[in-house]
Amino acid sequence: MNEYNKELPSNDVHEVIVDVHQDFLRFLTRRLGCEDEAADVLQDFYVKVLTRSGDVRDNEKLRAWMSRVLETSLIDYYRAQGRKRQSEKEHHYLELASPESDAKDDLDFFVCMCLYKLLPTLKPEYANILWHAELTGESRENIAAAFNISEGNLRVRLHRAREALRRRLEETCQSCPIHGYLDCGCDSRAGQSNYGGTAG
């Protein structure tokens, strides 16, 4: 956990944020086969995560919740596009709803890697608590004991850490290096520069 024991310079934080955003975009582009469509789904995912983060209950894992939000965003998009697509293409992605689908494992892994990359950009105390709670899957009781705090105090700290991560995700939404993402003025926000190429 030493990598979480220092603050990153602001330019390094920006590079991580851009890199995470590009990872999201590349993943969705591979799934959908179209970068413009991937950008639309990514936009919907960000909006849902940022506006519904309060839906995450204390006993519910953030990573699992984000995976479901991403899955729902993809399924909603394909259902909305159903009339414009061949039935077999729509059916292919609606298979995400199946618990046996390999695509669900891909979604879980993708979100896990997103959190792994973003954690070092947070304050060490936030990164540490999110690491234990969301990525290692430890029980709240064990985490509270490890930090020598009460479970009530743990809930407060975890809430603050999640809020910090939410702000990082909000920055991710603005990661187009020219105009920002949500407010991007590019003629084709997904296609012109691929968000600046590979960061770092």
C-alpha positions as CSV (number, residue, x, y, z in Angstrom):
1,M,0.0,0.0,0.0
2,N,3.0,2.3,-0.1
3,E,1.8,3.7,-3.5
4,Y,-1.2,5.2,-1.6
5,N,0.9,7.0,1.0
6,K,1.6,10.1,-1.0
7,E,-0.3,12.7,-3.0
8,L,0.3,12.7,-6.8
9,P,1.2,15.9,-8.5
10,S,-1.8,17.5,-10.3
11,N,-0.4,16.8,-13.7
12,D,0.0,13.1,-12.8
13,V,-3.6,13.1,-11.5
14,H,-4.8,14.5,-14.8
15,E,-2.9,11.8,-16.7
16,V,-4.5,9.1,-14.7
17,I,-7.9,10.6,-15.1
18,V,-7.5,10.8,-18.9
19,D,-6.0,7.3,-19.0
20,V,-9.0,5.9,-17.1
21,H,-11.4,7.7,-19.4
22,Q,-9.6,6.2,-22.4
23,D,-9.8,2.7,-20.9
24,F,-13.6,3.1,-20.5
25,L,-13.9,4.4,-24.1
26,R,-11.8,1.6,-25.5
27,F,-13.6,-1.1,-23.6
28,L,-17.0,0.1,-24.7
29,T,-15.8,0.6,-28.3
30,R,-14.7,-3.0,-28.4
31,R,-18.1,-4.1,-27.1
32,L,-20.1,-1.9,-29.4
33,G,-17.9,-1.8,-32.4
34,C,-18.4,2.0,-32.8
35,E,-16.6,4.7,-31.0
36,D,-19.5,7.2,-31.3
37,E,-21.9,4.7,-29.7
38,A,-19.3,3.9,-27.0
39,A,-19.1,7.6,-26.2
40,D,-22.9,7.8,-25.8
41,V,-23.0,4.9,-23.4
42,L,-20.0,6.2,-21.5
43,Q,-21.8,9.5,-21.1
44,D,-24.9,7.7,-19.8
45,F,-22.8,5.7,-17.4
46,Y,-21.1,8.8,-15.9
47,V,-24.5,10.5,-15.5
48,K,-26.0,7.5,-13.7
49,V,-22.9,7.1,-11.4
50,L,-22.7,10.7,-10.5
51,T,-26.4,11.3,-9.9
52,R,-27.2,8.0,-8.2
53,S,-24.1,7.4,-6.1
54,G,-26.3,7.9,-3.0
55,D,-28.1,4.7,-3.9
56,V,-25.1,2.7,-2.7
57,R,-25.9,1.3,0.7
58,D,-23.2,0.8,3.3
59,N,-23.5,-2.9,3.0
60,E,-23.3,-2.9,-0.8
61,K,-20.0,-2.9,-2.7
62,L,-19.2,0.1,-4.8
63,R,-17.4,-1.9,-7.4
64,A,-20.4,-4.3,-7.8
65,W,-22.8,-1.3,-8.0
66,M,-20.7,0.4,-10.7
67,S,-20.6,-2.8,-12.7
68,R,-24.4,-3.0,-12.6
69,V,-24.7,0.6,-13.7
70,L,-22.4,0.0,-16.6
71,E,-24.3,-3.2,-17.5
72,T,-27.6,-1.3,-17.3
73,S,-26.2,1.5,-19.4
74,L,-25.3,-0.9,-22.2
75,I,-28.5,-2.8,-22.1
76,D,-30.6,0.4,-22.0
77,Y,-28.7,1.7,-25.0
78,Y,-29.3,-1.5,-27.1
79,R,-33.0,-1.6,-26.1
80,A,-33.3,2.1,-27.2
81,Q,-31.6,1.3,-30.5
82,G,-33.6,-2.0,-31.0
83,R,-35.6,-0.7,-33.9
84,K,-32.5,0.4,-35.8
85,R,-30.6,-2.9,-35.3
86,Q,-30.8,-6.4,-36.6
87,S,-32.4,-8.6,-34.1
88,E,-29.3,-10.8,-33.7
89,K,-27.1,-7.8,-32.7
90,E,-29.6,-6.7,-30.1
91,H,-29.9,-10.2,-28.8
92,H,-26.1,-10.5,-28.5
93,Y,-25.9,-7.7,-26.1
94,L,-29.0,-8.4,-24.1
95,E,-27.2,-11.6,-23.2
96,L,-25.5,-9.4,-20.6
97,A,-28.5,-9.9,-18.5
98,S,-27.6,-13.6,-18.1
99,P,-25.7,-14.4,-14.9
100,E,-23.6,-16.9,-16.9
101,S,-22.5,-14.3,-19.5
102,D,-18.7,-13.8,-19.8
103,A,-19.5,-10.2,-20.6
104,K,-20.5,-9.7,-16.9
105,D,-17.0,-10.9,-15.8
106,D,-15.5,-8.4,-18.3
107,L,-17.6,-5.6,-16.8
108,D,-16.5,-6.5,-13.3
109,F,-12.9,-6.6,-14.2
110,F,-13.1,-3.4,-16.1
111,V,-14.6,-1.4,-13.2
112,C,-12.2,-3.0,-10.8
113,M,-9.2,-1.8,-12.9
114,C,-10.8,1.7,-13.1
115,L,-11.0,1.9,-9.3
116,Y,-7.4,0.5,-8.9
117,K,-6.1,3.3,-11.2
118,L,-8.1,6.1,-9.5
119,L,-7.3,5.2,-5.9
120,P,-3.7,6.6,-5.9
121,T,-5.1,10.0,-7.0
122,L,-7.1,10.3,-3.7
123,K,-5.9,11.2,-0.2
124,P,-4.1,8.2,1.4
125,E,-6.7,7.7,4.1
126,Y,-9.5,7.6,1.4
127,A,-7.5,5.3,-0.9
128,N,-6.7,2.9,2.0
129,I,-10.2,2.6,3.2
130,L,-11.6,2.1,-0.3
131,W,-9.0,-0.4,-1.1
132,H,-10.0,-2.6,1.8
133,A,-13.8,-2.1,1.5
134,E,-14.2,-2.2,-2.3
135,L,-11.3,-4.1,-3.8
136,T,-10.2,-6.7,-1.2
137,G,-13.7,-7.4,-0.1
138,E,-13.0,-7.3,3.7
139,S,-15.9,-7.2,6.1
140,R,-16.7,-3.9,7.7
141,E,-16.0,-5.4,11.1
142,N,-12.5,-6.4,10.1
143,I,-11.7,-3.1,8.5
144,A,-12.9,-1.2,11.6
145,A,-10.6,-3.4,13.7
146,A,-7.6,-2.9,11.4
147,F,-8.0,0.9,11.5
148,N,-8.8,0.8,15.2
149,I,-12.1,2.7,14.8
150,S,-15.7,2.0,15.5
151,E,-18.0,0.7,12.7
152,G,-19.9,4.0,12.9
153,N,-16.7,5.9,12.3
154,L,-15.9,3.6,9.5
155,R,-19.2,4.4,7.8
156,V,-18.5,8.1,8.0
157,R,-15.0,7.7,6.6
158,L,-16.2,5.4,3.8
159,H,-18.9,7.9,2.8
160,R,-16.3,10.7,2.6
161,A,-14.0,8.4,0.6
162,R,-16.7,7.6,-1.9
163,E,-17.5,11.2,-2.2
164,A,-13.9,11.9,-3.1
165,L,-14.0,9.1,-5.6
166,R,-17.2,10.5,-7.1
167,R,-15.4,13.9,-7.6
168,R,-12.6,12.1,-9.4
169,L,-15.1,10.4,-11.6
170,E,-16.7,13.8,-12.3
171,E,-13.2,15.0,-13.4
172,T,-13.0,12.0,-15.6
173,C,-16.1,13.2,-17.4
174,Q,-14.2,16.4,-18.3
175,S,-11.2,14.5,-19.6
176,C,-11.1,15.7,-23.3
177,P,-7.8,17.5,-23.2
178,I,-9.0,20.2,-25.5
179,H,-12.6,21.1,-24.5
180,G,-13.5,18.7,-21.7
181,Y,-15.9,15.7,-22.2
182,L,-19.4,16.8,-20.9
183,D,-18.8,20.3,-22.3
184,C,-16.7,19.2,-25.3
185,G,-16.9,21.5,-28.3
186,C,-15.4,19.1,-30.8
187,D,-17.4,18.3,-33.9
188,S,-17.1,14.7,-33.0
189,R,-16.2,14.3,-29.3
190,A,-15.4,10.7,-29.6
191,G,-13.7,10.6,-32.9
192,Q,-11.4,13.6,-33.4
193,S,-8.5,13.0,-31.1
194,N,-9.4,9.8,-29.2
195,Y,-9.1,12.0,-26.1
196,G,-5.5,12.9,-26.7
197,G,-4.0,9.4,-27.3
198,T,-2.3,7.3,-24.6
199,A,-1.7,9.3,-21.4
200,G,1.5,8.9,-19.5
